[in-house]
């Protein structure tokens, strides 16, 4: 079953005409008649369909989500079921019988990092792409600029104490260390954007990791509330796509709030030490340390990181240790029983009967057990 929110998300992407037009043009520029294409994170399958329209002989369309069911139906409705092979798999567990000429994806996050683009595309490049093969997008860059963004600044922190007579100090410490989505007006930028990170699909490592120091010189007087982040991409030769402020229907911007806003003016400098990383191990991680100066005089200094924005219990820290010796919990024991019966080719009803008998305190009826067993089977069964 496709989650209605997932369906709405993909409808939003499909209705973003600028995005879809750019991708279609890029695919027609990249895919040649007779090519074999691998589409990573196919979603609704739209890029796979574009590839067929461009002349692809065969497309392997990969996605881990249930949306692939809809993608398969769209391909069938457009007479392409025999040319697109849909695979509901983790791409790292994928085996193909042939190398591919082109790898396509829509894995660009609003500030580049966030969807493991480098790791997933790098894996496909190294494992499946022909030596002279092509990747779409070819290049993606992250841009950063200081901004006056009162709305995002307020959204990044809890209410003032005098509003409810409640101290929110513990919550504020977490919230100010978390970048948030925000639509930032172009006129909110206090200086031009600068490139913080460049991803080149053909040569990039399989991890989005970077560190850079950028210095900005405010062009006007204003309140520095933080930094805006956005991407610019070259999908194919001569075809660009960007979500520069104020963003697009599909992508807004990423806002890095300051711990405390700072009034700035021409003659001051704003330096940010920015670091980012994203892969399957650490997910999305940011550090943004900011220094504001006027000549040699220090005006403000802030040290922030998304690590400080995480809620970490002692139990979570214990489980993160390599020395942790995990024991199966109740959910694991239920899954072990269900998986063992799946190995014996038992039906869902038979598995649910056994699970209910073994765990009567957790499942009052067989129907209750059947709900849990179905979840296990959907996750691990074929």
N, C-alpha and C positions, 0 to 999 in steps of 0.2 A: 504494500500500500504506500502510495506517495504522500508524504506529509504536505498538507495544503500550503504551509509556509514555504516549503521547498519549491512547490509549483509556482507560487507567486513570485519567488525570487527569480526563477528562470524566465517567467513571463516578462519581468522587468528587464532582464538582459536582452531578450529577443526584441523588445519594443524600443531599445536604445538604438535608434537608427544610425547615429554616428559610429557607434561601436561596431554594429553588425556590418555596415557598409565598408568600414576600414578592414575588418577581418576578411570579408568576402573578396575585396580587391587584392588583399595580400595573398590569399590562397590562390587566386587565379594567376597571380604573378609568380608564385612559387611552385605549384603543382603542375607537372607536365602530363600530357596524355600517356597512359600506361603506367604511371607511378604507383607504387605501393606506399600507403600513408599510415602512420600511427598517430591517433588522436588521443592525447592523455587527458583524463578528466573530462570526458566528452559531454557530460551533462545532458542537455536536450538533444545532443547529436548534431547540432547545427553546423559545426565546422566539418564534421564528417560528410554531411550532405553537400556543403560547399565544395569539398574536395572531389566528390563524385561529379558535381557539375563542371568542375575544371578538367575532368578527364581521368581521374584516378581509376586504375584497374581494380584496386581493392583497398579498403580502409579497415584497419583494426581500431575499433572505438572502445576505450577502456574507461570504466568508472566503478567506484565501490558503492555508490548510492543506488537507491531504488529508482531514481530518475531514469536510469538506463532502460527501464521497462517502457517508458514513454518514448525515449529515443528510438527504440526498436520499432515501435508503432509508427512513428513519424517516417522512418526509413521505408517501412512497408507501404505506407500511404502514398509515398512519392516514387514507388517502383524501384527502390534501391536495396531491398532486402537481400538480394543475391550478391551485392557488391560491398556491403558493410557487415563486418563480423563484430558483434557486440559481446564484450566480455566483462562480466561483473567480478572484477578482481583487483587486488592490490598490484600495481604495476611491477613491484619488485618480485612478485611471484609469477610473473607472466613468462610464457614460453611461446615464441613464434617460430613457424617453420621456415621463414624467409626473412632476410634483412629488408629494411624499408628505405625508401628514397627521401621521405619527408617525415619529420616529427612536428605535430602541431599541438598547441595548448592554449588555454585561456587562464593560466595560473598566475596572472599578474595581480598582486594585492595593491591596495590603494597607495601604499608607500613601499612597493616592491616586495618587501619581506612579508611573510604571513601564510603563504600557501605552499611552502617547500618547493618553489619553482626550480631553484638550482639543483637541489638533490634529485628530484624526480626527472627533470629533463636531462640532467647530466647522466643519470643512470640509463635512460633510454638511448641517449647519444652513444654511450660507451658500449651498450649491449646490443642494440638493434639497428643503428643507423649505418648505412653504407659509407665508406670513406669519403665519397664526394657528395654525401647527402646534405639536405638543408633542414634548418630548424626555424620554426615560426613561433614566437617572435625572435628576430635576430639579436636585438639589443634592448635592454631596459635600464633606465637610469633613475636614481632617487635624487630629488631636489629638495632643498631645505631653505627656509627663509624666516626671519624674525617677523612676528605679527602682533598687531593689536587686535585681540579677539576676546572681547568682554564676555560674550555669550558662552564660548567654549571654556573660558577661564572659570566662570561660575558653575558650569556643568561638571567641571572636573573636581569639585570640592563640595563638602556638605554645607547645609545652611549655616548662617551665622548664629552664634550662641544666643544672641538677644531675641531671635525670632521665636524660639520655643523654650528658652531658659534651659537648654540642654547643651552640655559640652560634647563636641564631636571629635575631639582630638585624635583618638585612635583611628577613626575612620578617615580623617583628613590625611594622616600620615600614609595611608594606603592609596587614597584617591589621587594625591598630587604626584604619585610615582607611576601613574598609569596613563599612557597615551590614549586619546579617545577619538572617535569619529566626529568630524565637524565639517560643515560647509563654510569655507572661509572666503570672504569676498576678496577679489583681486586688489581692491584699494586698501585692504587691511594690511598688506605687506609693508613693512618698514624699510625694506631694502630688497634688491633683486635676489631671486633665488640662486643658489649655487649647487653644483653637483656634488653629492656626498658619496655616491656609490654607483658603479657601472657594472652591469652584468652583460657579458658577451656569451651567448649560448654556445658557440662553437668551441670556446676555450675555457670557460669558467670552471672552477672547482665545483664539486658536488655539495657545496654548502654555501648558503648566503651568509657571509661573514665579512665585516669591514670595520675599520676605525679611521676616523678623519677628524681634523680640526679645521673649522671654518671661522673666518672673521668677517663680520658685517659692519658696515658704517651706516647708521640710520640716516635716511634722507630727509626726515621730517621729525618734528616733535610728536611724541605719543607715548602711550603706555605699552611697554613690552610685556605681553601676557604669556608668551611662549614662542613655539616654532611650528610652522606649517610644513608638512611633508606631502609630496606628490610624486608621480612618476611621469616619465616620457618614454615612449617605446618606438622603436623602428620595427614594425611587423615584417616588412620586406622592403626591398629597395624602393625608395621614394614614397613609402606609405607609413605615416606616423600616427600615433595615438597618444593622448595625454589626458590626465585629469587635473591639470593645473587649476588653481583656485578660480572659480568656485566649484570645480568638479564637473561631473557629467551625471546623467540619470543613473548610470550603473556604479559609479565610483564617487564618493565624496573625498575628503582629505583627512589626513591624520594630524592631530594636534598634540604637541608635546607641551604641557603646561609648565610654567615656572612655579616654584614653591611660593613665591610672592612676586607680584608684578613690580616692574621697575619703570620709572619715567625716564625716557631716553630722548636724545636730541642730536642734531648734527654736531659733529666734533667728538662724539663718544664712539667707542667700539664695543661690539657684542661678539664675544668668542664662545663657540660651543664645541666641546669635545664630544663627538657623537660616535657611538659604537652600536652595531646591530648584528644580530645573528638569528638565523632560522634554519632548523632542520628537524628531522623526526625525533631527535633526542631532547632538544631544549625548546622546541617550538619557537615562539617569537620572543626575542629578548632585546631590550634597548637600554642604553645608558646615555644620558645627556647632561653633561656638566657645563654650566654656563658662567661666564665671567663678564661683567660690564665694567668698563673703565672710561675715565675721561683723562686723557693724557696718561700720566703715571699714577693717577689717583684711582683706587679701587672703589667702585660704586656699589657693586653687589656680586655675590658669588653663591651659586646653587649647585648641589650635587644630587642627582636624581637617577633612578634606575627602575625598570619594571620589576626587577627582583624584589625591591623594597615595596612594591605594590601588590605582592602576593601574600595571601593568608597561609602561613605555614604553622601547622600544629606540630607538637612533638611526635605524634604518631606518623605524620607525613615525613618528617625528617628521618625518623627511624627507618621507614620503608624505603627511603631514598639511598640508604647506605648499602654498599656492596656486601657488607657483612651480615645483612639481614637474612634470617633463615625463615622464609615464609611457610606457614602451615595452611592447608586448605580450610577456608571458612565454609559457612553453610551453603552459600551460592555455588562454591566450587564442588562441594559434595553432591549437590543436586545435578550440576552439569556433568560430573564424572559418571553418575548413574545413567543419565540420559544418553551421553555419548557412547557408553558401553553398550547400551541397548541399540543405538543406531548402528554400531558395528555388526550387530546381529540381524540387521535389516528389519527391526521391529517397526510397527506402525506408530504414528503419533499417539493414538488412543491406547495402545499397549504400553508405550513408554509412560504416558500420563497415569495409567492405572498403577504401575510400579512406583512411580514417584510419590503418588498420593499415599500409598500404603507404607512406604519407607519414611515419609515425612508428614504424618497426619496432623501434627501441631501447626504446620505451616500451610497446608492445603486441606481445607475442610471437605471439599468435593473434588471429584476427578476433573470437573470443568475448570476449577481453579488451577489445578496442576497442568491442565492442557494449555492454558494461557502461557505459563512459564516455559513449558516444553517447546511450544511453537517458537518462542523467542530464541531458544537455544538452537533449534533446528534451522531457523532462518539464518542465524549467524554462522553456524558451522556445517550445515548440511548442503548437499547438492541435489 
